[in-house]
Structure formats: C-alpha cells, structure tokens
Amino acid sequence: MTVKYGLLTAEDEWASEYEVYDFLYGLVRLLKPKVILETGTYKGGATKAMARAAKENGVGYVYSCETNWDLGNEVNAQLDSDGLPAHSSYCSGEEECSNLMNVDFAFIDSSSDRVAEVAALNLAPSMPR
C-alpha cells in the first residue's frame, strides 16, 4: 500500500517518505560519514538507503535501533541478504545514541523522545575532508 502526502509518498503512515530515502542516500553519498546512526528502523527503508550509499562510498556503517524485535530481525535479514553495511539493534533510540561513539551522521526518526535522543548523541569531533 502506498500513502500520498501531497507531493510525497510513503509505504504506509508510519514509514518515512520515499523522497526522504532519496535525500538520505544523497547526503550519505555526499558527506561520506563513517558512523551513521538511525533511531527507529521500522521496515528499514531509510536504513537500506543509507547503507546502499555507504557501500557505494566504500566507507561507512549504519547503526540503527528498533524497539520491535520482529521488525528489527526482518530488516537485518534483508540487510544481510543484500550485503549492506548496516545492522538494527533491539534498543531504544536514547540507548543507541548514548552507546554509539563518534557519530558522523544521525537520522533521529524514532517515535520516542527525540529531544532526549539528540541530547544523548556522541558526535564525532569533526568529519575529515
């Protein structure tokens, strides 16, 4: 099922829009971050887009977190099958933000407390050019 929001489209009402996936892919291709963090894996659309970009860059790994065990496992199977540099962990966004160090790129997209997630981020000092 595809849901339309004006000019934007999404798989369903919980997923990010396909255009957001394209945007994230482009940003990762451009910035070439090494450590990529995503909160809220859901069905993995954004995770896969960023991981494809990292793979094409030859650098970078996507760390994503999901509180729904089944969704995370399903996405991990797809990532492994496609040979993409990414993994979805079973944890809250705030846990992932506080545990992962030197984050170069963060997509905060969970349905929990995004302010707390941002406050917990451990950003890299600066990205090498």
C-alpha positions as semicolon CSV with decimal commas, in nm:
position;residue;x (nm);y (nm);z (nm)
1;M;0,000;0,000;0,000
2;T;0,129;0,347;-0,085
3;V;0,014;0,655;0,103
4;K;0,032;1,001;-0,057
5;Y;0,100;1,317;0,142
6;G;0,066;1,598;-0,110
7;L;0,367;1,552;-0,339
8;L;0,528;1,292;-0,110
9;T;0,464;0,918;-0,094
10;A;0,529;0,654;0,170
11;E;0,482;0,280;0,213
12;D;0,236;0,341;0,497
13;E;0,151;0,602;0,759
14;W;0,445;0,502;0,985
15;A;0,720;0,492;0,724
16;S;0,934;0,783;0,613
17;E;0,856;0,906;0,266
18;Y;1,037;0,755;-0,034
19;E;1,168;1,103;-0,112
20;V;1,330;1,114;0,233
21;Y;1,511;0,788;0,148
22;D;1,644;0,951;-0,169
23;F;1,754;1,256;0,029
24;L;1,932;1,048;0,295
25;Y;2,102;0,841;0,025
26;G;2,228;1,162;-0,138
27;L;2,352;1,308;0,190
28;V;2,545;0,993;0,279
29;R;2,696;0,977;-0,071
30;L;2,800;1,343;-0,042
31;L;2,926;1,353;0,318
32;K;3,080;1,003;0,330
33;P;3,027;0,953;0,705
34;K;3,192;0,657;0,876
35;V;2,949;0,614;1,165
36;I;2,582;0,656;1,071
37;L;2,313;0,638;1,339
38;E;1,941;0,595;1,283
39;T;1,677;0,575;1,554
40;G;1,364;0,388;1,453
41;T;1,446;0,120;1,195
42;Y;1,080;0,029;1,133
43;K;1,079;-0,160;0,799
44;G;1,430;-0,045;0,706
45;G;1,366;0,191;0,416
46;A;1,596;0,465;0,543
47;T;1,843;0,212;0,682
48;K;1,878;0,045;0,342
49;A;1,906;0,376;0,156
50;M;2,188;0,499;0,381
51;A;2,360;0,159;0,378
52;R;2,349;0,145;-0,004
53;A;2,513;0,488;-0,014
54;A;2,779;0,381;0,239
55;K;2,850;0,067;0,038
56;E;2,889;0,271;-0,281
57;N;3,115;0,515;-0,095
58;G;3,333;0,228;0,021
59;V;3,315;0,371;0,373
60;G;3,055;0,388;0,647
61;Y;2,831;0,165;0,856
62;V;2,470;0,224;0,960
63;Y;2,376;0,150;1,320
64;S;2,000;0,152;1,360
65;C;1,778;0,067;1,655
66;E;1,426;-0,066;1,677
67;T;1,207;-0,148;1,976
68;N;1,007;-0,407;1,780
69;W;1,216;-0,725;1,784
70;D;1,040;-0,884;1,485
71;L;1,078;-0,578;1,262
72;G;1,447;-0,546;1,351
73;N;1,513;-0,912;1,274
74;E;1,330;-0,888;0,941
75;V;1,533;-0,582;0,840
76;N;1,859;-0,748;0,948
77;A;1,780;-1,046;0,727
78;Q;1,728;-0,812;0,430
79;L;2,048;-0,619;0,506
80;D;2,249;-0,942;0,529
81;S;2,091;-1,077;0,211
82;D;2,182;-0,758;0,023
83;G;2,532;-0,742;0,173
84;L;2,471;-0,394;0,311
85;P;2,690;-0,241;0,584
86;A;2,421;-0,197;0,849
87;H;2,259;-0,361;1,150
88;S;1,945;-0,296;1,351
89;S;1,975;-0,346;1,726
90;Y;1,693;-0,408;1,969
91;C;1,707;-0,099;2,190
92;S;1,562;0,247;2,238
93;G;1,689;0,541;2,040
94;E;1,823;0,704;2,355
95;E;2,021;0,389;2,440
96;E;2,167;0,373;2,089
97;C;2,254;0,744;2,094
98;S;2,432;0,718;2,428
99;N;2,617;0,392;2,347
100;L;2,745;0,468;1,997
101;M;3,056;0,686;1,984
102;N;3,189;0,923;1,716
103;V;2,866;0,956;1,520
104;D;2,928;1,141;1,192
105;F;2,566;1,139;1,067
106;A;2,244;1,090;1,264
107;F;1,888;1,041;1,142
108;I;1,668;1,074;1,451
109;D;1,342;0,915;1,340
110;S;1,201;0,716;1,629
111;S;0,862;0,767;1,785
112;S;1,008;0,820;2,132
113;D;1,163;1,126;2,299
114;R;1,370;1,278;2,018
115;V;1,495;1,562;2,239
116;A;1,646;1,307;2,479
117;E;1,795;1,115;2,185
118;V;1,966;1,425;2,048
119;A;2,093;1,517;2,395
120;A;2,246;1,168;2,428
121;L;2,431;1,179;2,092
122;N;2,806;1,125;2,097
123;L;2,906;1,313;1,783
124;A;3,246;1,281;1,620
125;P;3,465;1,587;1,686
126;S;3,472;1,671;1,315
127;M;3,446;1,495;0,983
128;P;3,770;1,467;0,786
129;R;3,752;1,611;0,439
